[in-house]
């Protein structure tokens, strides 16, 4: 998936639900209206490098600088 609408499909046509969840970029791609935020960078890096990486703008992927190593106290008090 690259965000391009297949040529045999149409967007809109009275269905505003599609535009509620997706926005069209200047290049004609449809990207989800979502923000991914996590203090642990490895989780967001999976989205950045995964199968669906072309669907998300880098500004939508926000992560912390340091991994908490699954230790609540380390993440909470730093």
MMTF fields as JSON, N, C-alpha, C and O atoms, coordinates in Angstrom:
{
  "mmtfVersion": "1.0.0",
  "mmtfProducer": "UNKNOWN",
  "numBonds": 311,
  "numAtoms": 312,
  "numGroups": 78,
  "numChains": 1,
  "numModels": 1,
  "chainsPerModel": [1],
  "groupsPerChain": [78],
  "chainIdList": ["A"],
  "bondAtomList": [4, 2, 8, 6, 12, 10, 16, 14, 20, 18, 24, 22, 28, 26, 32, 30, 36, 34, 40, 38, 44, 42, 48, 46, 52, 50, 56, 54, 60, 58, 64, 62, 68, 66, 72, 70, 76, 74, 80, 78, 84, 82, 88, 86, 92, 90, 96, 94, 100, 98, 104, 102, 108, 106, 112, 110, 116, 114, 120, 118, 124, 122, 128, 126, 132, 130, 136, 134, 140, 138, 144, 142, 148, 146, 152, 150, 156, 154, 160, 158, 164, 162, 168, 166, 172, 170, 176, 174, 180, 178, 184, 182, 188, 186, 192, 190, 196, 194, 200, 198, 204, 202, 208, 206, 212, 210, 216, 214, 220, 218, 224, 222, 228, 226, 232, 230, 236, 234, 240, 238, 244, 242, 248, 246, 252, 250, 256, 254, 260, 258, 264, 262, 268, 266, 272, 270, 276, 274, 280, 278, 284, 282, 288, 286, 292, 290, 296, 294, 300, 298, 304, 302, 308, 306],
  "bondOrderList": [1, 1, 1, 1, 1, 1, 1, 1, 1, 1, 1, 1, 1, 1, 1, 1, 1, 1, 1, 1, 1, 1, 1, 1, 1, 1, 1, 1, 1, 1, 1, 1, 1, 1, 1, 1, 1, 1, 1, 1, 1, 1, 1, 1, 1, 1, 1, 1, 1, 1, 1, 1, 1, 1, 1, 1, 1, 1, 1, 1, 1, 1, 1, 1, 1, 1, 1, 1, 1, 1, 1, 1, 1, 1, 1, 1, 1],
  "groupList": [{"groupName": "UNK", "atomNameList": ["N", "CA", "C", "O"], "elementList": ["N", "C", "C", "O"], "formalChargeList": [0, 0, 0, 0], "bondAtomList": [1, 0, 2, 1, 3, 2], "bondOrderList": [1, 1, 2], "singleLetterCode": "X", "chemCompType": "L-PEPTIDE LINKING"}],
  "groupTypeList": [0, 0, 0, 0, 0, 0, 0, 0, 0, 0, 0, 0, 0, 0, 0, 0, 0, 0, 0, 0, 0, 0, 0, 0, 0, 0, 0, 0, 0, 0, 0, 0, 0, 0, 0, 0, 0, 0, 0, 0, 0, 0, 0, 0, 0, 0, 0, 0, 0, 0, 0, 0, 0, 0, 0, 0, 0, 0, 0, 0, 0, 0, 0, 0, 0, 0, 0, 0, 0, 0, 0, 0, 0, 0, 0, 0, 0, 0],
  "groupIdList": [1, 2, 3, 4, 5, 6, 7, 8, 9, 10, 11, 12, 13, 14, 15, 16, 17, 18, 19, 20, 21, 22, 23, 24, 25, 26, 27, 28, 29, 30, 31, 32, 33, 34, 35, 36, 37, 38, 39, 40, 41, 42, 43, 44, 45, 46, 47, 48, 49, 50, 51, 52, 53, 54, 55, 56, 57, 58, 59, 60, 61, 62, 63, 64, 65, 66, 67, 68, 69, 70, 71, 72, 73, 74, 75, 76, 77, 78],
  "secStructList": [7, 7, 1, 7, 7, 7, 6, 6, 7, 7, 1, 7, 6, 6, 7, 6, 2, 2, 2, 2, 2, 3, 3, 3, 7, 6, 6, 1, 7, 3, 3, 3, 7, 7, 7, 3, 3, 3, 1, 1, 2, 2, 2, 2, 2, 2, 2, 2, 2, 1, 6, 6, 4, 4, 4, 1, 7, 4, 4, 4, 3, 3, 3, 7, 1, 1, 7, 7, 6, 6, 7, 2, 2, 2, 2, 2, 7, 7],
  "xCoordList": [0.825, 0.0, 0.86, 1.781, 0.545, 1.343, 0.524, 1.049, -0.764, -1.589, -2.32, -3.152, -2.026, -2.71, -4.032, -4.098, -5.079, -6.382, -6.36, -5.945, -6.801, -6.858, -7.72, -8.683, -7.376, -8.065, -9.533, -10.327, -9.917, -11.314, -12.164, -13.362, -11.577, -12.296, -12.416, -11.583, -13.451, -13.617, -13.671, -14.098, -13.237, -13.245, -14.372, -14.604, -15.051, -16.123, -17.444, -17.882, -18.077, -19.362, -20.433, -21.315, -20.364, -21.35, -20.974, -21.656, -19.903, -19.481, -18.375, -17.208, -18.734, -17.746, -16.972, -16.014, -17.362, -16.66, -15.215, -14.324, -14.977, -13.612, -12.735, -11.611, -13.243, -12.465, -12.298, -11.439, -13.092, -12.937, -11.675, -10.996, -11.364, -10.237, -8.984, -7.907, -9.095, -7.952, -7.913, -8.95, -6.71, -6.558, -5.698, -4.827, -5.955, -5.227, -4.064, -4.23, -2.893, -1.705, -1.653, -2.46, -0.712, -0.523, -0.138, -0.381, 0.464, 0.875, -0.256, -0.064, -1.436, -2.568, -2.654, -3.476, -1.822, -1.886, -2.884, -3.099, -3.487, -4.409, -3.711, -3.341, -3.538, -2.84, -3.805, -4.683, -3.654, -4.532, -4.325, -3.206, -5.409, -5.325, -5.022, -5.932, -3.749, -3.333, -1.993, -1.184, -1.78, -0.48, -0.034, -0.769, 1.169, 1.744, 2.757, 3.729, 2.527, 3.371, 3.734, 2.859, 5.03, 5.497, 6.858, 7.681, 7.094, 8.389, 9.481, 10.666, 9.092, 10.075, 10.26, 9.322, 11.436, 11.631, 11.526, 11.213, 11.778, 11.753, 10.357, 10.215, 9.332, 7.959, 7.632, 7.094, 7.948, 7.675, 8.578, 8.17, 9.794, 10.692, 10.133, 10.408, 9.353, 8.709, 7.737, 7.63, 7.032, 6.116, 6.919, 6.563, 7.996, 8.824, 9.456, 9.645, 9.783, 10.491, 9.635, 10.109, 8.39, 7.529, 6.901, 7.238, 5.989, 5.312, 4.531, 4.469, 3.939, 3.075, 3.774, 3.106, 5.092, 5.846, 5.506, 5.618, 5.096, 4.782, 3.454, 3.16, 2.655, 1.345, 1.402, 0.45, 2.491, 2.534, 3.588, 4.693, 3.24, 4.184, 5.097, 4.625, 6.378, 7.302, 6.89, 7.239, 6.159, 5.712, 4.645, 4.38, 4.026, 3.008, 3.616, 2.911, 4.903, 5.581, 6.498, 7.578, 6.065, 6.795, 7.27, 6.482, 8.567, 9.097, 10.103, 10.603, 10.384, 11.367, 12.777, 12.972, 13.736, 15.14, 15.776, 16.735, 15.253, 15.916, 14.916, 13.78, 15.35, 14.535, 14.515, 15.551, 13.347, 13.225, 13.517, 13.5, 13.782, 14.147, 13.097, 13.435, 11.82, 10.701, 10.772, 10.28, 11.377, 11.488, 10.662, 11.055, 9.52, 8.627, 9.331, 9.206, 10.066, 10.718, 11.727, 11.853, 12.432, 13.424, 12.747, 13.228, 11.64, 10.916, 10.185, 10.074, 9.688, 8.895, 9.757, 9.35, 10.923, 11.746, 12.864, 13.725, 12.877, 13.923, 13.349, 14.082],
  "yCoordList": [-1.205, 0.0, 1.256, 1.398, 2.152, 3.368, 4.637, 5.739, 4.497, 5.672, 6.147, 7.05, 5.555, 5.937, 5.192, 3.996, 5.887, 5.269, 4.526, 5.096, 3.257, 2.526, 3.275, 3.944, 3.163, 3.932, 3.552, 4.364, 2.337, 1.923, 2.348, 2.064, 3.016, 3.487, 5.008, 5.689, 5.525, 6.97, 7.368, 6.592, 8.578, 9.108, 10.12, 10.902, 10.094, 11.065, 10.509, 9.454, 11.211, 10.756, 10.802, 9.944, 11.797, 11.916, 11.185, 11.328, 10.405, 9.672, 10.452, 10.344, 11.232, 12.038, 11.24, 11.754, 9.998, 9.181, 8.946, 8.903, 8.795, 8.574, 9.776, 9.614, 10.975, 12.187, 12.467, 13.262, 11.837, 11.983, 11.289, 11.782, 10.153, 9.345, 9.48, 9.068, 10.041, 10.188, 11.608, 12.245, 12.088, 13.382, 13.18, 12.31, 13.993, 13.868, 14.848, 16.024, 14.361, 15.207, 15.906, 15.625, 16.808, 17.498, 16.561, 16.859, 15.425, 14.44, 13.481, 12.581, 13.663, 12.804, 11.532, 10.662, 11.413, 10.239, 10.49, 11.629, 9.417, 9.501, 8.915, 7.741, 9.745, 9.319, 9.343, 10.204, 8.406, 8.387, 9.631, 10.12, 10.126, 11.236, 10.624, 10.299, 10.469, 9.814, 10.376, 10.818, 10.348, 10.707, 9.531, 9.061, 9.066, 7.975, 8.583, 9.205, 8.401, 9.003, 7.944, 7.295, 7.769, 6.818, 7.286, 7.742, 7.174, 7.577, 6.584, 6.909, 5.376, 4.362, 4.377, 4.052, 4.744, 4.918, 3.635, 3.696, 2.475, 1.24, 0.922, 0.328, 1.305, 1.046, 1.88, 1.356, 3.154, 4.036, 3.689, 3.841, 3.227, 2.82, 1.643, 1.514, 0.783, -0.321, 0.209, -0.352, 1.281, 1.893, 2.601, 2.537, 3.275, 4.006, 3.092, 3.499, 1.867, 0.957, -0.212, -1.05, -0.292, -1.432, -1.38, -0.532, -2.299, -2.448, -1.199, -0.849, -0.529, 0.614, 1.955, 2.969, 1.985, 3.207, 4.329, 5.503, 3.994, 5.018, 5.713, 6.748, 5.151, 5.739, 6.886, 7.661, 7.013, 7.985, 9.049, 8.749, 10.277, 11.384, 11.345, 11.056, 11.626, 11.584, 12.49, 12.211, 13.565, 14.449, 13.797, 14.267, 12.719, 12.007, 10.984, 10.426, 10.731, 9.711, 10.404, 10.877, 10.459, 11.178, 10.172, 9.38, 10.212, 9.263, 9.958, 11.041, 9.302, 9.81, 9.518, 8.887, 9.978, 9.809, 8.554, 8.031, 8.064, 6.958, 5.87, 6.147, 4.643, 3.479, 3.268, 3.384, 2.96, 2.716, 1.269, 0.918, 0.424, -0.983, -1.736, -2.559, -1.45, -2.103, -1.944, -2.797, -0.868, -0.59, 0.665, 1.768, 0.503, 1.626, 2.742, 3.911, 2.397, 3.414, 4.215, 5.426, 3.557, 4.256, 5.249, 6.369, 4.845, 5.745, 6.837, 7.959, 6.529, 7.482, 8.573, 9.734, 8.225, 9.18, 9.81, 10.487, 9.612, 10.247, 11.316, 11.956],
  "zCoordList": [0.0, 0.0, 0.0, 0.805, -0.908, -1.016, -0.843, -1.004, -0.514, -0.302, -1.532, -1.446, -2.683, -3.918, -4.029, -3.744, -4.438, -4.64, -5.975, -6.984, -6.001, -7.277, -8.285, -7.91, -9.557, -10.594, -10.739, -11.214, -10.342, -10.47, -9.276, -9.248, -8.298, -7.108, -7.156, -7.754, -6.526, -6.433, -4.965, -4.11, -4.693, -3.336, -3.24, -4.161, -2.141, -1.934, -2.403, -1.943, -3.312, -3.806, -2.73, -2.694, -1.853, -0.791, 0.483, 1.498, 0.453, 1.65, 2.338, 1.96, 3.341, 4.053, 5.089, 5.665, 5.34, 6.33, 5.909, 6.757, 4.619, 4.135, 4.465, 4.938, 4.217, 4.475, 5.96, 6.341, 6.796, 8.238, 8.722, 9.623, 8.131, 8.59, 7.735, 8.165, 6.544, 5.648, 5.098, 4.913, 4.842, 4.179, 2.941, 2.907, 1.929, 0.67, 0.66, 0.982, 0.292, 0.217, -1.132, -2.018, -1.281, -2.552, -3.676, -4.846, -3.334, -4.339, -4.699, -5.516, -4.099, -4.412, -3.592, -3.881, -2.579, -1.705, -0.585, -0.171, -0.104, 1.024, 2.247, 2.264, 3.26, 4.471, 5.646, 5.708, 6.582, 7.754, 8.614, 8.763, 9.169, 10.127, 11.483, 12.247, 11.774, 13.011, 13.452, 12.636, 14.738, 15.307, 16.156, 17.025, 15.896, 16.673, 17.626, 17.199, 18.91, 19.935, 20.954, 21.528, 21.18, 22.185, 22.669, 21.875, 23.957, 24.501, 24.163, 24.241, 23.789, 23.426, 21.904, 21.175, 21.415, 19.978, 19.163, 17.974, 19.767, 18.978, 18.465, 17.397, 19.203, 18.772, 17.536, 16.561, 17.568, 16.436, 15.257, 14.106, 15.525, 14.445, 13.658, 12.464, 14.308, 13.595, 12.55, 11.459, 12.875, 11.909, 10.822, 9.646, 11.209, 10.238, 9.197, 8.05, 9.581, 8.676, 8.216, 7.449, 8.663, 8.366, 6.985, 6.158, 6.759, 5.473, 5.087, 3.909, 6.055, 5.776, 5.952, 6.16, 5.875, 6.132, 5.15, 5.503, 3.934, 2.936, 3.209, 2.611, 4.106, 4.39, 5.384, 5.478, 6.125, 7.207, 6.952, 6.501, 7.241, 7.13, 8.355, 9.455, 8.198, 9.34, 10.502, 11.649, 10.227, 11.304, 12.169, 13.275, 11.686, 12.452, 13.399, 14.24, 13.275, 14.073, 15.083, 14.73, 16.323, 17.37, 18.412, 18.928, 18.715, 19.698, 20.603, 20.299, 21.726, 22.669, 22.182, 21.143, 22.931, 22.545, 23.121, 22.554, 24.243, 24.924, 25.268, 25.652, 25.124, 25.448, 26.958, 27.612, 27.516, 28.958, 29.314, 30.494, 28.339, 28.549, 29.361, 30.212, 29.096, 29.787, 31.301, 32.04, 31.758, 33.184, 33.478, 33.096, 34.156, 34.419, 35.175, 34.811, 36.219, 37.043, 36.227, 36.41, 35.345, 34.529, 33.591, 33.415, 32.993, 32.11, 32.858, 32.364, 34.034, 34.814, 35.441, 35.475, 35.93, 36.668, 35.842, 36.405, 34.543, 33.726, 32.85, 32.096]
}
